[in-house]
Structure formats: C-alpha cells, structure tokens
C-alpha cells in the first residue's frame, strides 16, 4: 500500500503543469515590525508593533496607554514618516506629545467635534462616527505610516457597538498599505480583526521622596498575537502530542518618569 508521502508526490507530479506545489503551502514570511521605544515592550512583542496589522492597546486611565502610543509615534516621525492621530474625545495634549519627541510637523491631528446643543448621547456617537469615518478615509488615501484611533475615553457601551465589518475593513486596509494602525480603548472591541492585543493595567506610583511624585510603574500583558515572529509552520501530520498546547500569557513591566525625576534642590 503506497504511503502518504508517495501519494502526495504522485498527485503533485500529475498537477505540476497546472498547479505547481499543489499540496505545499507557501512559506509564511514574518511581518516587519516597528519598535515602540520601550525596551521591555519590544522584547515582549518580539521587536515591536507589526506593520500591516491592527494593534489594539487596551487599558484604563493612567495605564500608560497614551504614553506608549505617543512614544511609538515619536519614533516614526523622527524617522521622517507621517502619522495621524484621530482624537475621538479631543484629549491629546500637543505640548506633552512634543515633549516625548513627536515631530508635530509630521503628525496630522484630527479633533473630533460635536454640534452645539446636541444631547449627550448624540455627542458621543457623533464623535465616534466622525472618528471612524475619518480613519476610513485616511486608510483609503494612504501615505500614513501609522494611524492612531484614540477611543480611550469611551465606555464599553459605545466601543462594543462598532460593527465588526468596520474593524475588518481597517485590518484589510492596513495589510494592503503595510501601515501600523493602533486602536486605543478601555475595553477590547476589535475582536478577531486585531493582529495584536496588548492589555495594560493601572500604574502604581513610585517615588524616591515621600512627597515628590516621580513616575509610574506599568504592567502589560500580551493577550493576543496572531503571527509571532518566531512561529514556524512545518507541513507534517499532527497527533495529540504535537498539537500546540496553551501558553501562559506573557507580561512585561516598565516605568515612565516625570521630567523632574532625579532633580534635587
């Protein structure tokens, strides 16, 4: 009785003229990554945020979510690349961004506004709809190496009601443009469209003096990574022993310091 390898070779030989390597999938090429600027996060993500993917950074206030995104944008703009920041709730502080090294001349800042006199619920949906529409237009236009959609101030009531088709469209556009798309949220909402989900936790205060605030200690967990850079996809039969076993969630810790940290009178 012929073996599986013999049958495979025979089928591929018969289909060689019409379908070369019919049973052999193309090797998966690891996606390029861009460093975040934080050594601990880069080590956790095996280099940085993946290009051509939708990366979701999830965390509450004071979790380092905005600082991480600004540090990434700073690195991109310092390399001469153009980025966009879609600010759904108009909370970005340009002076703080510049202090972190962001070249503001290479950053397009979209401040989502509302109509005067609109009710509260309408205001939230108006800003969110505007942010999604603008992000869609930016992805269609191209030319941006990184697009940040900052929805960090929105509760789950609004974020989770964004249609899944929207996130799928953003992911497809990111893959086509090989751009970095960062989504900042309090609650994970992009579901399977996200190639990377990084969950942050509230920072704890550390100080060298009992009366001086010098910074925060942050913690991040890698909740989802679709294609790790060191992943290997061999073509072989699998048994129950060969199947991938669940892995523990990987975590990293880092510190963000104030500008006056280390200053003594």
C-alpha positions in Angstrom: 0.0 0.0 0.0 1.5 3.4 -1.0 2.4 5.7 1.8 1.1 9.2 2.2 4.3 10.8 1.1 4.2 8.6 -2.1 0.6 9.6 -2.8 1.4 13.3 -2.3 4.4 13.2 -4.7 2.3 11.4 -7.3 -0.5 14.0 -7.0 1.9 16.9 -7.3 3.6 15.3 -10.3 0.3 15.0 -12.1 -0.7 18.6 -11.3 2.7 20.2 -11.7 1.8 21.9 -15.1 -1.5 23.3 -13.8 -1.0 23.8 -10.1 2.7 23.8 -9.0 3.2 22.6 -5.4 -0.4 21.9 -5.0 -0.1 20.4 -1.6 2.7 22.6 -0.3 1.7 26.0 1.2 3.8 29.0 0.5 6.2 29.8 3.4 4.9 32.4 5.7 7.1 35.5 5.8 7.3 37.2 9.2 5.7 40.7 9.1 8.1 43.6 9.6 7.8 45.3 13.0 8.5 48.8 14.2 10.0 49.3 17.7 7.8 51.0 20.3 10.7 52.8 22.0 10.2 50.9 25.3 12.8 48.1 25.6 10.6 45.8 27.8 7.6 46.1 25.4 9.8 45.5 22.3 11.1 42.3 24.0 7.5 41.2 24.8 6.3 41.8 21.2 9.5 40.4 19.6 10.6 43.6 18.0 7.6 46.0 18.2 4.2 46.6 16.7 3.6 44.6 13.5 3.3 46.6 10.2 0.2 45.8 8.1 -1.9 44.9 11.1 -4.5 46.4 13.5 -3.0 46.5 17.0 -5.3 47.2 20.0 -3.9 48.7 23.2 -6.4 48.1 26.0 -6.3 49.7 29.4 -8.0 52.2 31.8 -6.8 55.7 32.6 -3.3 56.0 33.9 -2.3 52.7 32.5 0.4 54.1 30.1 -1.8 53.6 27.0 -1.4 57.1 25.5 2.2 57.3 26.5 3.0 54.1 24.8 1.3 55.2 21.6 3.0 58.6 21.7 6.4 57.0 22.1 5.7 54.9 19.1 4.6 57.9 17.0 7.6 59.8 18.2 9.9 57.1 16.8 8.0 57.1 13.5 8.1 60.9 13.0 11.8 61.1 13.9 12.4 58.7 11.0 10.7 61.1 8.7 7.4 59.2 8.4 4.0 60.8 8.5 1.4 59.7 11.1 -2.1 60.6 12.0 -3.9 60.8 15.4 -7.7 60.6 15.3 -8.7 62.1 18.6 -12.3 61.0 19.3 -12.7 62.9 22.6 -10.2 65.7 21.9 -7.9 64.8 24.8 -4.5 64.9 23.1 -2.1 67.4 24.6 0.3 68.6 21.9 2.8 70.0 24.3 3.1 66.6 26.0 3.4 64.9 22.6 6.2 67.3 21.6 8.0 66.7 25.0 8.0 63.0 24.2 9.8 63.6 20.9 6.9 63.7 18.5 7.6 65.8 15.4 4.3 67.7 15.2 5.1 68.9 11.7 4.7 65.2 10.6 1.6 64.5 12.7 -1.9 65.1 11.4 -4.1 65.7 14.5 -7.9 65.2 13.8 -10.0 66.6 16.7 -13.5 65.1 16.5 -16.1 67.7 17.5 -19.8 67.8 18.0 -22.7 70.1 17.0 -23.6 72.7 19.6 -26.7 71.9 21.6 -26.7 68.2 20.8 -27.8 65.8 23.6 -25.1 63.9 25.5 -25.8 60.6 23.8 -25.7 62.1 20.4 -22.5 63.9 21.2 -20.7 60.6 22.0 -22.0 58.9 18.9 -21.3 61.9 16.7 -17.6 62.0 17.8 -17.3 58.2 17.4 -18.9 58.1 14.0 -16.7 61.0 12.8 -13.6 59.3 14.1 -14.4 56.1 12.3 -15.3 57.9 9.1 -12.0 59.9 9.2 -9.9 56.8 9.9 -11.6 55.1 7.0 -10.8 58.0 4.7 -7.1 58.1 5.8 -6.7 54.4 5.2 -8.2 54.8 1.7 -6.0 57.7 0.9 -2.8 56.1 2.1 0.5 57.8 2.7 0.4 57.4 6.5 2.9 55.0 8.2 0.9 55.0 11.4 -2.8 55.9 12.2 -3.8 56.1 15.9 -7.6 55.9 16.6 -7.9 57.1 20.2 -11.1 55.8 21.7 -9.7 55.6 25.2 -12.3 57.8 26.8 -15.3 55.8 25.5 -17.1 53.2 27.7 -17.8 49.7 26.5 -21.4 50.7 25.8 -20.2 52.6 22.7 -17.0 50.8 21.8 -18.6 47.4 21.6 -21.3 48.6 19.3 -19.0 49.4 16.4 -19.8 47.0 13.6 -17.3 44.2 13.2 -17.2 44.9 9.5 -15.6 48.3 10.3 -12.6 46.6 12.1 -12.3 44.0 9.3 -12.1 46.8 6.8 -9.5 48.6 8.8 -7.4 45.4 9.1 -7.6 44.8 5.3 -6.5 48.4 4.6 -3.6 48.1 7.0 -2.5 44.9 5.3 -2.7 46.5 1.9 -0.8 49.6 2.9 1.6 47.8 5.3 0.8 50.5 7.8 0.6 50.4 11.6 -3.0 51.0 12.9 -3.2 51.5 16.6 -6.5 51.4 18.4 -6.6 52.8 22.0 -9.5 51.5 24.0 -10.7 50.8 27.6 -12.3 47.5 26.5 -11.2 45.2 23.7 -13.7 45.7 20.8 -12.0 44.7 17.5 -12.2 41.0 18.3 -10.6 38.8 15.6 -9.7 41.7 13.4 -6.8 42.6 15.7 -3.5 41.0 14.9 -2.2 42.1 18.3 -3.9 42.9 21.6 -1.8 44.4 24.4 -3.6 44.8 27.7 -2.3 47.4 30.2 -3.0 47.8 33.8 -3.2 50.9 36.1 0.2 52.1 37.0 1.4 52.2 40.6 3.2 55.3 41.9 6.9 55.1 42.8 8.9 57.8 44.3 12.3 58.4 45.8 11.0 61.0 48.1 7.8 60.7 50.2 6.5 64.0 49.0 7.6 64.0 45.3 5.8 62.2 42.5 8.5 60.9 40.1 6.6 58.4 37.9 4.5 55.3 37.4 5.3 51.6 37.2 3.3 50.0 34.4 2.4 46.4 33.5 1.4 45.0 30.1 0.2 41.6 29.1 0.2 40.1 25.6 -3.4 38.9 25.3 -3.3 38.2 21.5 -0.6 37.9 18.8 -1.8 36.3 15.6 1.5 35.6 13.9 4.5 35.6 16.3 7.7 36.4 14.5 9.4 33.2 15.5 6.5 31.0 14.5 7.3 28.0 12.3 4.7 26.2 10.2 6.0 22.8 9.2 4.0 20.6 6.9 3.6 17.3 8.7 1.0 15.1 10.2 0.0 16.1 13.7 -1.0 13.9 16.6 -2.5 14.8 20.0 1.1 15.2 21.3 2.1 17.5 18.5 -0.8 19.9 18.9 0.1 23.3 20.3 -0.5 23.5 24.0 -2.0 26.6 25.6 0.7 29.0 26.7 0.8 31.3 29.7 0.1 35.0 29.0 3.4 36.9 28.6 3.8 40.1 30.6 6.2 43.0 30.8 6.8 45.8 33.2 8.3 49.3 32.6 8.5 52.7 34.2 7.5 56.1 33.0 9.2 59.0 34.8 8.3 62.7 35.1 10.6 65.3 33.6 11.7 66.4 37.1 12.6 62.9 38.2 16.1 62.8 39.6 16.2 66.6 40.1 17.4 67.7 43.5 17.4 71.1 45.1 
